[in-house]
């Protein structure tokens, strides 16, 4: 609380000090003319440093998220399912299915 009060008082004092008129213009105007070349250079350098930081952090985060999916977990489409002909043979030799169930399974396998 004391820090906030101290900051507020310092801000008000500096504002009043820089608002003192000198030849019908505030003191801040003359200080700004004097410091303008330096502040332009500082702002342009800080902008380039910030942009470089943003680009490098963006590349780093992109690299992190791309590395979360391992390549070894990809499933091959050809080896991930059984052969349709083999599945049809197993249906014909199975005694657990009724004739209607066999027909329905054959239709499903042949449609895919």
C-alpha positions as CSV (number, residue, x, y, z in Angstrom):
1,X,0.0,0.0,0.0
2,X,2.8,2.4,0.9
3,X,4.5,1.5,-2.4
4,X,1.4,2.5,-4.4
5,X,1.1,5.7,-2.6
6,X,4.8,6.5,-3.1
7,X,4.4,5.7,-6.9
8,X,1.3,7.9,-7.2
9,X,3.0,10.8,-5.4
10,X,6.2,10.5,-7.6
11,X,4.1,10.3,-10.8
12,X,2.1,13.5,-9.8
13,X,5.3,15.3,-8.9
14,X,7.0,14.4,-12.2
15,X,3.9,15.3,-14.2
16,X,3.7,18.7,-12.6
17,X,7.4,19.3,-13.1
18,X,7.3,18.4,-16.8
19,X,4.2,20.6,-17.3
20,X,5.9,23.8,-16.2
21,X,5.6,26.3,-19.1
22,X,8.8,27.6,-20.6
23,X,8.2,30.1,-23.4
24,X,4.5,29.0,-23.7
25,X,5.4,25.4,-24.2
26,X,5.7,22.7,-21.4
27,X,9.1,21.6,-20.3
28,X,8.3,18.1,-21.6
29,X,8.2,19.4,-25.2
30,X,11.8,20.6,-25.0
31,X,13.0,17.4,-23.4
32,X,11.2,15.4,-26.0
33,X,12.9,17.3,-28.9
34,X,16.3,16.7,-27.2
35,X,15.7,13.0,-26.6
36,X,13.7,12.2,-29.7
37,X,16.7,10.8,-31.8
38,X,17.8,8.6,-28.9
39,X,14.3,7.3,-28.2
40,X,13.5,6.5,-31.8
41,X,16.7,4.4,-32.0
42,X,15.9,2.6,-28.7
43,X,12.3,1.9,-29.8
44,X,13.4,0.5,-33.2
45,X,16.1,-1.7,-31.6
46,X,13.6,-3.0,-28.9
47,X,11.1,-3.7,-31.6
48,X,13.6,-5.8,-33.6
49,X,14.7,-7.7,-30.5
50,X,11.1,-8.4,-29.5
51,X,10.2,-9.6,-33.0
52,X,13.2,-11.9,-33.1
53,X,12.1,-13.3,-29.7
54,X,8.6,-13.9,-30.9
55,X,9.8,-15.6,-34.1
56,X,12.2,-17.9,-32.1
57,X,9.6,-18.8,-29.5
58,X,7.1,-19.5,-32.3
59,X,9.6,-21.8,-34.0
60,X,10.4,-23.5,-30.7
61,X,6.8,-24.1,-29.8
62,X,6.1,-25.4,-33.3
63,X,9.0,-27.8,-32.9
64,X,7.7,-29.0,-29.5
65,X,4.2,-29.7,-30.7
66,X,5.4,-31.4,-33.9
67,X,7.6,-33.7,-31.7
68,X,4.6,-34.9,-29.6
69,X,3.4,-37.3,-32.3
70,X,5.8,-40.2,-32.6
71,X,6.4,-41.7,-36.0
72,X,6.6,-45.3,-34.7
73,X,2.9,-45.3,-33.7
74,X,1.6,-44.9,-37.2
75,X,-0.5,-47.8,-38.3
76,X,0.0,-49.3,-41.8
77,X,-3.4,-49.6,-43.6
78,X,-2.5,-52.9,-45.3
79,X,-1.3,-54.7,-42.2
80,X,-3.9,-53.3,-39.8
81,X,-6.9,-55.5,-40.9
82,X,-7.4,-59.0,-42.0
83,X,-7.9,-60.0,-45.6
84,X,-11.5,-60.0,-46.8
85,X,-11.2,-63.4,-48.5
86,X,-9.9,-64.9,-45.3
87,X,-12.7,-63.3,-43.3
88,X,-15.3,-64.8,-45.8
89,X,-13.7,-68.2,-45.5
90,X,-13.9,-68.0,-41.7
91,X,-17.6,-67.1,-41.9
92,X,-18.4,-70.2,-44.1
93,X,-16.6,-72.6,-41.7
94,X,-17.9,-71.2,-38.5
95,X,-20.8,-73.1,-36.9
96,X,-21.7,-70.3,-34.5
97,X,-23.5,-68.2,-37.2
98,X,-26.9,-68.7,-38.6
99,X,-27.5,-68.5,-42.4
100,X,-28.9,-65.0,-42.0
101,X,-26.0,-63.8,-40.0
102,X,-23.5,-65.2,-42.5
103,X,-25.3,-63.4,-45.4
104,X,-25.3,-60.2,-43.4
105,X,-21.6,-60.5,-42.6
106,X,-20.8,-61.3,-46.3
107,X,-22.7,-58.2,-47.4
108,X,-20.8,-56.0,-44.9
109,X,-17.4,-57.4,-45.9
110,X,-18.0,-57.1,-49.6
111,X,-19.3,-53.5,-49.4
112,X,-16.2,-52.2,-47.7
